[in-house]
Amino acid sequence: GELKLVDYDCMCVPALVGRRNLEVGVEPYQHPGRNDSTLLSLDLDRFSALVIYAGLRALAADPRLWRKYVEQPGHDKLLFRSDDFRNPAASALYADLMQSPDKEVCDLTGRLFSMAGEPINRVPPLGQLTDSFIKIERLLTQEQWKEAVAALNRRGRFQDAPARLQPLICRAYEYVCREQAWEAYCKVPVRTSEDSDRQLVDAWNEKLFVGYEPAERQRLRVAEARKRVMLLDRLIYLIQQTAKSITLSGERNIVDAASKLPQGYQYGVQARVEKARRRVSAAGRLEQRLGDSSSEAAIVAAWRTVVEAKCETFVNSAWRPRIELAERRSPILKALYDIPADLPREKRDQRLLEAWREDLLFGCREADRWRAEHEAALARKDVLGRLESAIRSGDDAAMLQLAAEPCLADYPLPGAWRKAVEKAERKVVRRPRSDSSWKWKNWNPFAWRSSKPTDAEYSDERQ
């Protein structure tokens, strides 16, 4: 969006410095001292730039100069003629420019005509001439700090500024720098995140902001952000320490440091902290489950969480046998839990005996809820086995004795077995009481039944 005027025919670039000048240029734009023997240099056109700039500024300040000096027969240049530089005292243009309403035009004219008589290499850059200290001093005294700094920057240097201006120049730069720093600070987004905190700390300029009321109101905010940044740096250091070896204590340190950050705070190493938190939690849960031992499945689940978190090395080697035992017990206990409570006794016994592993369940507190039932099922299995043998051998006394075992109370015997026992009962009932072989004075021949027989049933049995 800027207009650039470029004249190529006598341009000099670094690679051409020191070579012969092939193009002298057009008077009066060139320095009077420039000729065919002038060597190319990067400052060769400084005088030409000053001639053009001074002419434009003069015309802008007093447009009447155009008609008076430019719109003349045979003249196709901007204001100046070579005669003006040869004899300034006789130049009407020189006199008019020194009376210009723009004081800077007066200053530029004086510098321009003065440099026309000096060596070409002593002409300073245009920036130093256009932003004269006359203009800069006016800006400084009016406390137009931004404009003054812009002019000083265009000038490129101000070490040659008068001593009276030095304090004002410092104030101007301090003001502008503070304004720029404060603008940058205000652009920092207000978010609860590491990125925002680091930007905030970097944007704070204590030297410029001290005593500046808008900034002083932000001091507490910056202090809190600085604390979080320091905590984050500590957290990053702790994570770097775990690069070679991950330990439970190292992961706990990471979790403890991260716990001091605000809830919902967003930061770069958040994923790594979450991993440490899962590891610490998994190790702690496993230790708790091992100490409790109330659920073998809970121990197995806790161990699998440790494996998923890839922190098996945290687990004490002395715990491994207990974990392996829980892994072997867990499917057995699951089978026990899966036995329906309303399952018929004979089927429940079968399921219980099939699932039970005494070598693994010995000392298992969780299995105690089925232990008495399992022992009863074992007793029934033994009695039923002997009862079956007695039935096959026709041992009536053994049949009746076994059928009366407490463990068979309310237990449904197979139909053939029940008939064999009933037959043995009838034989015993018919046997005389004086028989010296009677051995079961207190024996109840109907103990295997679900209920005592009625009087009619008893009479039938006796008959």
Disulfide bonds with the S-S distance in Angstrom:
none
